[in-house]
Each structure stands twice: as C-alpha cells, then as structure tokens.
Amino acid sequence: MSSPCLFCRIVNGEIPAKKLYEDDDVFAFWDISPQAPKHFLVIPKKHLTGPGAFSAEDEALIGKVVRIGAELAKENGVEQCRLVMNNGADAGQTVFHLHLHVLGGRPMSWPPG
C-alpha cells in the first residue's frame, strides 16, 4: 500500500526525484521548485512530520540530516549556504515530512521575507 506522504513516496521510488544522496537513514534530492540557484532537500527516511515531532531518540538522525546537508552543499559548490527547517504551516511548511532545505548560489538577505 502506498503512503500518502509525498516524501515517503519519493523515498520508496513511487515518485521520481533527482537524487543527490541516499543511505539507510537519509535521502537527498533537488527541489522541484528551487528558491535559489542551488536548492535541495535532505530528509530522514523515517517519517517525522516536522521538527516539533522528533524526540530524544531522533537526535542522532536529525544531526545526520544536517551533516549530510552541509557536506552535499560543499560538494555542490555552495559551502556558504542557508539551511532551513520549517515547522508547521504558519512557518511555510507545505509537506509534513521533516526536511532540511539547503539553499545557495546567491547572496541571501535577512530576514528572509
């Protein structure tokens, strides 16, 4: 049976994605609606709805998501980048599977808007 979660379906190969990285715990792929010249997502394969949903047992996994994001940024020429996790609809989260946005390739302003 297919999961209704978009990102779980990408991890399971039900929906194609331009994959950057995959291991037993983490999957990374290019964003289909990029907000910067380089914009990809890093997700845990374990379904967590967002940053507010993980517990102490998930700390190593979330740390790995961030580490992989930073490593992939460097490998893709964006060592100076923005790492973003949105938590909830009011924060801009549209897919409720925890994901790290990695954006780079242009100067970024603060606040983001």
N, CA, C and O atoms as a MOPAC input file, in Angstrom:
PM7 MOZYME 1SCF
protein

 N      0.84100 1    -1.19000 1     0.00000 1
 C      0.00000 1     0.00000 1     0.00000 1
 C      0.87600 1     1.23900 1     0.00000 1
 O      1.86500 1     1.30500 1     0.72900 1
 N      0.52400 1     2.19300 1    -0.79300 1
 C      1.27400 1     3.42800 1    -0.92900 1
 C      1.01500 1     4.37100 1     0.25100 1
 O     -0.10700 1     4.46600 1     0.74800 1
 N      2.05600 1     5.05500 1     0.68400 1
 C      1.91400 1     6.07200 1     1.72900 1
 C      1.33800 1     7.34000 1     1.10800 1
 O      1.64200 1     7.65700 1    -0.04200 1
 N      0.50500 1     8.07300 1     1.86100 1
 C      0.00700 1     9.34200 1     1.33300 1
 C      1.05900 1    10.45800 1     1.39700 1
 O      0.87000 1    11.51500 1     0.79400 1
 N      2.16500 1    10.23400 1     2.12200 1
 C      3.19200 1    11.26500 1     2.27200 1
 C      4.03400 1    11.36800 1     0.99900 1
 O      4.61800 1    10.38400 1     0.54400 1
 N      4.08400 1    12.56200 1     0.43900 1
 C      4.84400 1    12.80400 1    -0.78600 1
 C      6.29500 1    12.36500 1    -0.65600 1
 O      6.81100 1    11.67700 1    -1.53600 1
 N      6.96400 1    12.75500 1     0.43200 1
 C      8.38300 1    12.43200 1     0.57300 1
 C      8.60600 1    10.95500 1     0.84600 1
 O      9.60500 1    10.39600 1     0.39200 1
 N      7.70700 1    10.30600 1     1.57400 1
 C      7.81600 1     8.85700 1     1.75700 1
 C      7.69000 1     8.15600 1     0.40800 1
 O      8.39200 1     7.17900 1     0.14800 1
 N      6.80600 1     8.64600 1    -0.44300 1
 C      6.62700 1     8.06000 1    -1.77500 1
 C      7.87000 1     8.27100 1    -2.63700 1
 O      8.21600 1     7.40300 1    -3.43900 1
 N      8.54500 1     9.41000 1    -2.48200 1
 C      9.81200 1     9.63700 1    -3.19900 1
 C     10.86100 1     8.64700 1    -2.71200 1
 O     11.53800 1     8.01600 1    -3.52400 1
 N     11.00500 1     8.50400 1    -1.39700 1
 C     11.96900 1     7.55800 1    -0.82600 1
 C     11.69600 1     6.14200 1    -1.32500 1
 O     12.63100 1     5.40100 1    -1.63000 1
 N     10.41500 1     5.76100 1    -1.41000 1
 C     10.03900 1     4.41800 1    -1.84400 1
 C     10.13500 1     4.21700 1    -3.35400 1
 O      9.88700 1     3.11400 1    -3.84200 1
 N     10.49000 1     5.26600 1    -4.10600 1
 C     10.63200 1     5.14900 1    -5.55100 1
 C      9.32100 1     5.22900 1    -6.31100 1
 O      9.28900 1     4.95700 1    -7.51100 1
 N      8.24200 1     5.59500 1    -5.63700 1
 C      6.94000 1     5.70400 1    -6.29200 1
 C      6.80900 1     6.98500 1    -7.09500 1
 O      6.03300 1     7.05200 1    -8.04900 1
 N      7.56600 1     8.00300 1    -6.71000 1
 C      7.57500 1     9.29100 1    -7.40700 1
 C      9.03200 1     9.59300 1    -7.73900 1
 O      9.88600 1     9.51100 1    -6.85600 1
 N      9.33600 1     9.93900 1    -8.98000 1
 C     10.73300 1    10.20000 1    -9.34100 1
 C     11.26100 1    11.48700 1    -8.71500 1
 O     10.52100 1    12.44700 1    -8.50000 1
 N     12.53500 1    11.48000 1    -8.43500 1
 C     13.22600 1    12.66200 1    -7.91800 1
 C     14.65900 1    12.62600 1    -8.43100 1
 O     15.20400 1    11.55800 1    -8.70900 1
 N     15.25800 1    13.79500 1    -8.55300 1
 C     16.65400 1    13.88600 1    -8.96900 1
 C     17.51500 1    13.72700 1    -7.71400 1
 O     17.83500 1    14.69800 1    -7.02900 1
 N     17.87700 1    12.47700 1    -7.43700 1
 C     18.55100 1    12.11000 1    -6.20100 1
 C     19.98700 1    12.60600 1    -6.16500 1
 O     20.72500 1    12.51700 1    -7.14600 1
 N     20.35900 1    13.13200 1    -5.00300 1
 C     21.73700 1    13.55100 1    -4.73200 1
 C     22.46600 1    12.54600 1    -3.84800 1
 O     23.67000 1    12.33700 1    -3.99400 1
 N     21.72700 1    11.92800 1    -2.93300 1
 C     22.35500 1    11.08500 1    -1.91600 1
 C     21.30500 1    10.15700 1    -1.32500 1
 O     20.13200 1    10.50800 1    -1.20000 1
 N     21.76600 1     8.95200 1    -0.96200 1
 C     20.90400 1     8.03500 1    -0.23800 1
 C     21.74800 1     7.06400 1     0.55200 1
 O     22.75700 1     6.55900 1     0.06000 1
 N     21.33200 1     6.80200 1     1.78300 1
 C     21.88100 1     5.72900 1     2.58900 1
 C     20.72800 1     5.09100 1     3.35100 1
 O     19.57000 1     5.32500 1     3.00500 1
 N     21.00500 1     4.30400 1     4.36500 1
 C     19.93900 1     3.61300 1     5.08900 1
 C     18.99600 1     4.55700 1     5.83300 1
 O     17.84600 1     4.20400 1     6.09500 1
 N     19.48000 1     5.76300 1     6.17800 1
 C     18.72200 1     6.67700 1     7.03400 1
 C     18.23700 1     7.94800 1     6.36000 1
 O     17.23700 1     8.52800 1     6.78200 1
 N     18.92900 1     8.38500 1     5.32300 1
 C     18.76200 1     9.73400 1     4.76900 1
 C     18.62600 1     9.67300 1     3.25200 1
 O     19.21800 1     8.81800 1     2.59300 1
 N     17.83800 1    10.59300 1     2.71400 1
 C     17.65100 1    10.72500 1     1.26900 1
 C     17.74200 1    12.20900 1     0.94200 1
 O     17.16300 1    13.03100 1     1.65200 1
 N     18.45800 1    12.56500 1    -0.12100 1
 C     18.57500 1    13.96700 1    -0.53800 1
 C     18.27600 1    14.07100 1    -2.03100 1
 O     18.66200 1    13.21200 1    -2.82400 1
 N     17.57800 1    15.14900 1    -2.39000 1
 C     17.19600 1    15.33400 1    -3.78600 1
 C     17.00800 1    16.82200 1    -4.08700 1
 O     16.76200 1    17.62500 1    -3.18700 1
 N     17.12700 1    17.16900 1    -5.35800 1
 C     16.96300 1    18.55400 1    -5.79700 1
 C     15.50200 1    18.97300 1    -5.68000 1
 O     14.60000 1    18.20200 1    -6.00600 1
 N     15.27700 1    20.18500 1    -5.21700 1
 C     13.92600 1    20.73100 1    -5.08200 1
 C     13.34800 1    20.98700 1    -6.47300 1
 O     14.04200 1    21.49700 1    -7.35300 1
 N     12.07400 1    20.63100 1    -6.66800 1
 C     11.45200 1    20.84500 1    -7.98600 1
 C     10.98400 1    22.27600 1    -8.18400 1
 O     10.61400 1    22.65500 1    -9.29500 1
 N     10.99400 1    23.07600 1    -7.12700 1
 C     10.62700 1    24.48500 1    -7.21400 1
 C     11.70900 1    25.31400 1    -6.50800 1
 O     11.46300 1    25.89400 1    -5.45000 1
 N     12.90400 1    25.36500 1    -7.10100 1
 C     14.03900 1    25.98100 1    -6.40100 1
 C     13.85900 1    27.47000 1    -6.11600 1
 O     13.35600 1    28.22900 1    -6.94400 1
 N     14.28500 1    27.85700 1    -4.92400 1
 C     14.23500 1    29.24800 1    -4.47900 1
 C     15.61400 1    29.89600 1    -4.51200 1
 O     15.78400 1    31.02700 1    -4.05700 1
 N     16.59200 1    29.18400 1    -5.04600 1
 C     17.96400 1    29.67200 1    -5.20500 1
 C     18.59000 1    28.86500 1    -6.33700 1
 O     18.05600 1    27.82200 1    -6.71300 1
 N     19.72000 1    29.33100 1    -6.89000 1
 C     20.36300 1    28.57000 1    -7.96300 1
 C     20.67100 1    27.11800 1    -7.58000 1
 O     20.59500 1    26.22300 1    -8.42200 1
 N     21.01600 1    26.89100 1    -6.32600 1
 C     21.20100 1    25.52900 1    -5.80900 1
 C     20.22200 1    25.37100 1    -4.64900 1
 O     20.30400 1    26.10300 1    -3.66300 1
 N     19.30500 1    24.42800 1    -4.76100 1
 C     18.29600 1    24.21300 1    -3.71700 1
 C     17.94700 1    22.72800 1    -3.71200 1
 O     17.36400 1    22.20500 1    -4.66100 1
 N     18.31400 1    22.07100 1    -2.63300 1
 C     17.96300 1    20.66700 1    -2.48400 1
 C     17.42900 1    20.41600 1    -1.08700 1
 O     17.55800 1    21.25100 1    -0.19100 1
 N     16.82500 1    19.24400 1    -0.92000 1
 C     16.22700 1    18.84600 1     0.34000 1
 C     16.93900 1    17.61100 1     0.86600 1
 O     17.34500 1    16.73700 1     0.10100 1
 N     17.08400 1    17.55300 1     2.17800 1
 C     17.62200 1    16.37300 1     2.84200 1
 C     16.56200 1    15.92500 1     3.83800 1
 O     16.10300 1    16.71200 1     4.66500 1
 N     16.17700 1    14.64900 1     3.75300 1
 C     15.10600 1    14.14200 1     4.60500 1
 C     15.54800 1    12.85500 1     5.29100 1
 O     16.35000 1    12.09400 1     4.75000 1
 N     15.01400 1    12.62000 1     6.49300 1
 C     15.19400 1    11.29600 1     7.07900 1
 C     14.22800 1    10.33700 1     6.39000 1
 O     13.12400 1    10.73100 1     6.01200 1
 N     14.63300 1     9.09900 1     6.22800 1
 C     13.70200 1     8.11600 1     5.67100 1
 C     12.58800 1     7.79900 1     6.67200 1
 O     11.47000 1     7.46100 1     6.28100 1
 N     12.89600 1     7.90800 1     7.94000 1
 C     11.87500 1     7.72700 1     8.96900 1
 C     10.88500 1     8.87600 1     8.85700 1
 O     11.28600 1    10.03800 1     8.80500 1
 N      9.60800 1     8.56300 1     8.81900 1
 C      8.60600 1     9.61700 1     8.70500 1
 C      8.44000 1    10.34600 1    10.03600 1
 O      7.99200 1     9.77100 1    11.02800 1
 N      8.80900 1    11.61200 1    10.03200 1
 C      8.56700 1    12.53600 1    11.13700 1
 C      7.86500 1    13.72800 1    10.50000 1
 O      8.29400 1    14.18700 1     9.44100 1
 N      6.80400 1    14.24100 1    11.10700 1
 C      6.04100 1    15.29300 1    10.44000 1
 C      6.76300 1    16.63300 1    10.38000 1
 O      6.47000 1    17.44400 1     9.50100 1
 N      7.69200 1    16.88600 1    11.28500 1
 C      8.43000 1    18.14300 1    11.27900 1
 C      9.31700 1    18.23000 1    12.50300 1
 O      9.34400 1    17.30600 1    13.31500 1
 N     10.04600 1    19.33000 1    12.64600 1
 C     10.95700 1    19.48500 1    13.78300 1
 C     10.27700 1    19.32400 1    15.14100 1
 O     10.90800 1    18.86200 1    16.09100 1
 N      9.02500 1    19.68900 1    15.24500 1
 C      8.31700 1    19.55400 1    16.51200 1
 C      7.91600 1    18.12500 1    16.83100 1
 O      7.39500 1    17.86200 1    17.91500 1
 N      8.14700 1    17.19600 1    15.91300 1
 C      7.69600 1    15.81500 1    16.09900 1
 C      8.79400 1    14.85500 1    16.52800 1
 O      8.50900 1    13.69600 1    16.83200 1
 N     10.05000 1    15.31200 1    16.55900 1
 C     11.06100 1    14.33400 1    16.92400 1
 C     11.36100 1    14.36400 1    18.41300 1
 O     11.15900 1    15.36400 1    19.10000 1
 N     11.85100 1    13.22700 1    18.87700 1
 C     12.14100 1    13.05500 1    20.29700 1
 C     13.64200 1    12.84700 1    20.47900 1
 O     14.40800 1    12.87800 1    19.51600 1
 N     14.04300 1    12.63700 1    21.72100 1
 C     15.45900 1    12.43700 1    22.03400 1
 C     16.04700 1    11.27500 1    21.23700 1
 O     17.22000 1    11.31400 1    20.86600 1
 N     15.25600 1    10.25300 1    20.97300 1
 C     15.77400 1     9.10800 1    20.21500 1
 C     16.08300 1     9.46600 1    18.76100 1
 O     16.78600 1     8.71700 1    18.08200 1
 N     15.57000 1    10.59600 1    18.27300 1
 C     15.80600 1    11.02700 1    16.88800 1
 C     16.97900 1    12.00200 1    16.74600 1
 O     17.30100 1    12.41500 1    15.63200 1
 N     17.61500 1    12.37100 1    17.85100 1
 C     18.66000 1    13.39800 1    17.79300 1
 C     19.80700 1    13.03000 1    16.85900 1
 O     20.26300 1    13.87700 1    16.09100 1
 N     20.28100 1    11.80100 1    16.90500 1
 C     21.38200 1    11.39600 1    16.02400 1
 C     20.95800 1    11.46100 1    14.56100 1
 O     21.73300 1    11.88700 1    13.70500 1
 N     19.73200 1    11.04100 1    14.27700 1
 C     19.22400 1    11.08400 1    12.90500 1
 C     19.13600 1    12.51500 1    12.39900 1
 O     19.53700 1    12.79000 1    11.26900 1
 N     18.62200 1    13.42500 1    13.20500 1
 C     18.49500 1    14.81800 1    12.78300 1
 C     19.87800 1    15.43800 1    12.60700 1
 O     20.10100 1    16.21200 1    11.67600 1
 N     20.80100 1    15.10000 1    13.49700 1
 C     22.17900 1    15.55900 1    13.32400 1
 C     22.77200 1    15.07300 1    12.01600 1
 O     23.49800 1    15.80800 1    11.34600 1
 N     22.46600 1    13.84600 1    11.65400 1
 C     22.95700 1    13.29000 1    10.38900 1
 C     22.35700 1    14.02400 1     9.20000 1
 O     23.05300 1    14.29100 1     8.22000 1
 N     21.06700 1    14.35600 1     9.27600 1
 C     20.42100 1    15.11700 1     8.19600 1
 C     21.16300 1    16.43400 1     7.97400 1
 O     21.44700 1    16.80500 1     6.83500 1
 N     21.47500 1    17.13800 1     9.05700 1
 C     22.16500 1    18.42300 1     8.95500 1
 C     23.58800 1    18.22500 1     8.42400 1
 O     24.03000 1    18.97300 1     7.55200 1
 N     24.30200 1    17.23100 1     8.93900 1
 C     25.67600 1    16.97300 1     8.47400 1
 C     25.70100 1    16.64100 1     6.99200 1
 O     26.52600 1    17.17200 1     6.24900 1
 N     24.79900 1    15.76500 1     6.55700 1
 C     24.74100 1    15.39600 1     5.13200 1
 C     24.40600 1    16.62500 1     4.29000 1
 O     24.97500 1    16.81100 1     3.21500 1
 N     23.49000 1    17.46200 1     4.76700 1
 C     23.16000 1    18.68600 1     4.03600 1
 C     24.37100 1    19.57500 1     3.83700 1
 O     24.59700 1    20.07800 1     2.73600 1
 N     25.15400 1    19.77600 1     4.88700 1
 C     26.35000 1    20.61800 1     4.79300 1
 C     27.39700 1    19.99300 1     3.87100 1
 O     28.04200 1    20.70100 1     3.09800 1
 N     27.56900 1    18.68000 1     3.94800 1
 C     28.53400 1    18.00300 1     3.07200 1
 C     28.12100 1    18.09300 1     1.61100 1
 O     28.95200 1    18.35500 1     0.74100 1
 N     26.83900 1    17.87700 1     1.34300 1
 C     26.35300 1    17.96200 1    -0.04000 1
 C     26.43900 1    19.38600 1    -0.57200 1
 O     26.71700 1    19.59000 1    -1.75400 1
 N     26.20300 1    20.36900 1     0.28800 1
 C     26.35000 1    21.76200 1    -0.13400 1
 C     27.77400 1    22.00700 1    -0.61500 1
 O     27.98500 1    22.56900 1    -1.69000 1
 N     28.73500 1    21.58900 1     0.17400 1
 C     30.14200 1    21.77300 1    -0.19500 1
 C     30.45800 1    21.04200 1    -1.50300 1
 O     31.11600 1    21.59600 1    -2.38300 1
 N     29.98900 1    19.79900 1    -1.62600 1
 C     30.24100 1    19.01200 1    -2.84200 1
 C     29.61500 1    19.65600 1    -4.08300 1
 O     30.08300 1    19.44100 1    -5.20100 1
 N     28.56100 1    20.44200 1    -3.88100 1
 C     27.85800 1    21.07400 1    -4.99600 1
 C     28.17700 1    22.55200 1    -5.14500 1
 O     27.43400 1    23.29100 1    -5.79100 1
 N     29.28300 1    22.98300 1    -4.54600 1
 C     29.78000 1    24.34100 1    -4.75400 1
 C     29.06900 1    25.42600 1    -3.99200 1
 O     29.15300 1    26.59400 1    -4.37100 1
 N     28.36600 1    25.07900 1    -2.92100 1
 C     27.67100 1    26.09700 1    -2.13200 1
 C     28.02400 1    25.93600 1    -0.64800 1
 O     27.15800 1    25.71600 1     0.19900 1
 N     29.32200 1    26.05100 1    -0.36600 1
 C     29.76600 1    25.93500 1     1.01900 1
 C     29.12000 1    27.00800 1     1.89100 1
 O     28.80900 1    26.76200 1     3.05600 1
 N     28.91900 1    28.20500 1     1.32100 1
 C     28.16000 1    29.25300 1     2.01400 1
 C     26.71300 1    29.10100 1     1.58100 1
 O     26.36000 1    29.37700 1     0.43400 1
 N     25.87900 1    28.65600 1     2.51500 1
 C     24.50200 1    28.32500 1     2.16600 1
 C     23.58300 1    28.58900 1     3.35000 1
 O     24.03200 1    28.87800 1     4.45900 1
 N     22.31100 1    28.48500 1     3.08900 1
 C     21.30500 1    28.60800 1     4.14000 1
 C     20.68200 1    27.23200 1     4.34200 1
 O     20.30000 1    26.56000 1     3.38400 1
 N     20.58600 1    26.82500 1     5.60600 1
 C     19.92800 1    25.58100 1     5.98400 1
 C     18.64700 1    25.95700 1     6.71800 1
 O     18.68500 1    26.70900 1     7.69200 1
 N     17.51700 1    25.43700 1     6.25400 1
 C     16.21600 1    25.83100 1     6.80800 1
 C     15.35200 1    24.60100 1     7.05800 1
 O     15.25000 1    23.71200 1     6.21300 1
 N     14.73000 1    24.56700 1     8.24300 1
 C     13.67500 1    23.60400 1     8.54500 1
 C     12.45700 1    24.40300 1     8.98400 1
 O     12.53000 1    25.16900 1     9.94600 1
 N     11.34700 1    24.23100 1     8.29300 1
 C     10.10600 1    24.88900 1     8.67300 1
 C      9.31200 1    23.94900 1     9.57800 1
 O      9.33500 1    22.73200 1     9.39800 1
 N      8.61200 1    24.52800 1    10.54700 1
 C      7.83900 1    23.73400 1    11.49700 1
 C      6.39200 1    24.22800 1    11.52500 1
 O      6.04900 1    25.13200 1    12.28700 1
 N      5.56000 1    23.63000 1    10.69600 1
 C      4.14800 1    23.98200 1    10.65700 1
 C      3.77900 1    24.89300 1     9.49700 1
 O      4.63300 1    25.55400 1     8.90700 1
 N      2.50800 1    24.91300 1     9.19000 1
 C      2.00300 1    25.67600 1     8.04800 1
 C      2.30300 1    27.17000 1     8.15800 1
 O      2.66600 1    27.79500 1     7.16100 1
 N      2.16000 1    27.75500 1     9.35100 1
 C      2.43700 1    29.17800 1     9.50900 1
 C      3.90200 1    29.52200 1     9.27200 1
 O      4.22700 1    30.67000 1     8.97300 1
 N      4.77900 1    28.54600 1     9.40100 1
 C      6.20800 1    28.75500 1     9.15100 1
 C      6.57000 1    28.47900 1     7.69500 1
 O      7.72500 1    28.65000 1     7.30500 1
 N      5.60400 1    28.05600 1     6.89100 1
 C      5.85100 1    27.80200 1     5.47800 1
 C      6.00500 1    26.33700 1     5.12000 1
 O      6.31700 1    26.01700 1     3.97200 1
 N      5.79600 1    25.43600 1     6.07400 1
 C      5.90600 1    24.01000 1     5.77000 1
 C      4.70300 1    23.58800 1     4.94600 1
 O      3.56100 1    23.82200 1     5.34000 1
 N      4.96100 1    22.95900 1     3.78900 1
 C      3.87600 1    22.50700 1     2.92500 1
 C      3.83100 1    20.98700 1     2.79000 1
 O      2.78700 1    20.42300 1     2.46100 1
 N      4.95300 1    20.32600 1     3.04000 1
 C      4.99200 1    18.86200 1     3.06300 1
 C      5.31600 1    18.46400 1     4.49000 1
 O      6.35000 1    18.85700 1     5.03000 1
 N      4.44400 1    17.69400 1     5.09600 1
 C      4.58400 1    17.38800 1     6.51800 1
 C      5.35900 1    16.09000 1     6.74300 1
 O      4.87200 1    15.12300 1     7.32900 1
 N      6.58400 1    16.13000 1     6.24500 1
 C      7.63300 1    15.14000 1     6.48200 1
 C      8.86900 1    16.00200 1     6.71600 1
 O      9.24200 1    16.80300 1     5.85900 1
 N      9.49400 1    15.84100 1     7.86100 1
 C     10.63800 1    16.68300 1     8.19800 1
 C     11.61800 1    16.76900 1     7.03000 1
 O     11.98500 1    15.74700 1     6.45000 1
 N     12.04000 1    17.97500 1     6.68600 1
 C     13.01400 1    18.14300 1     5.62100 1
 C     13.86100 1    19.38700 1     5.86400 1
 O     13.39700 1    20.39700 1     6.39400 1
 N     15.10200 1    19.27300 1     5.46000 1
 C     16.05800 1    20.36800 1     5.53900 1
 C     16.22200 1    20.94000 1     4.14200 1
 O     16.60800 1    20.22800 1     3.21500 1
 N     15.92700 1    22.22400 1     3.99000 1
 C     16.20600 1    22.91900 1     2.73600 1
 C     17.65900 1    23.38300 1     2.78600 1
 O     18.09800 1    23.94800 1     3.78800 1
 N     18.39700 1    23.14800 1     1.72100 1
 C     19.74600 1    23.67900 1     1.58100 1
 C     19.71100 1    24.58000 1     0.35900 1
 O     19.47500 1    24.12000 1    -0.75800 1
 N     19.95100 1    25.88400 1     0.58200 1
 C     19.86700 1    26.88400 1    -0.48400 1
 C     21.19200 1    27.62000 1    -0.60400 1
 O     21.80400 1    27.97000 1     0.40500 1
 N     21.63400 1    27.85300 1    -1.82400 1
 C     22.86700 1    28.60600 1    -2.02800 1
 C     23.02500 1    29.01500 1    -3.47700 1
 O     22.15500 1    28.78000 1    -4.31500 1
 N     24.15000 1    29.62900 1    -3.74300 1
 C     24.43100 1    30.06900 1    -5.10100 1
 C     24.06400 1    31.51500 1    -5.35900 1
 O     24.20400 1    31.99600 1    -6.48400 1
 N     23.59600 1    32.21900 1    -4.33300 1
 C     23.30700 1    33.65100 1    -4.44100 1
 C     23.34400 1    34.22600 1    -3.03900 1
 O     23.17100 1    33.49500 1    -2.06400 1
 N     23.57000 1    35.53800 1    -2.92700 1
 C     23.50900 1    36.17000 1    -1.59300 1
 C     22.08900 1    36.06400 1    -1.02700 1
 O     21.10700 1    36.16000 1    -1.76300 1
 N     21.99900 1    35.86900 1     0.26800 1
 C     20.71000 1    35.76100 1     0.94300 1
 C     20.57500 1    36.91000 1     1.93100 1
 O     21.53900 1    37.26400 1     2.61100 1
 N     19.39800 1    37.48600 1     2.01100 1
 C     19.17500 1    38.58500 1     2.95100 1
 C     18.49600 1    38.06300 1     4.21400 1
 O     17.99100 1    36.94100 1     4.24500 1
 N     18.49300 1    38.87900 1     5.23300 1
 C     17.79800 1    38.53500 1     6.48400 1
 C     17.03500 1    39.74900 1     6.96200 1
 O     17.61100 1    40.83700 1     6.96100 1
 N     15.80000 1    39.64900 1     7.36600 1
 C     15.01900 1    38.40500 1     7.40300 1
 C     14.62000 1    37.96300 1     6.01000 1
 O     14.63200 1    38.75700 1     5.06900 1
 N     14.26300 1    36.68300 1     5.88000 1
 C     14.00000 1    36.14400 1     4.54600 1
 C     12.74700 1    36.67400 1     3.87000 1
 O     12.62400 1    36.54300 1     2.65200 1
 N     11.82000 1    37.26100 1     4.59500 1
 C     10.68800 1    37.85200 1     3.90300 1
 C      9.35700 1    37.55400 1     4.42600 1
 O      8.35900 1    38.02600 1     3.88200 1

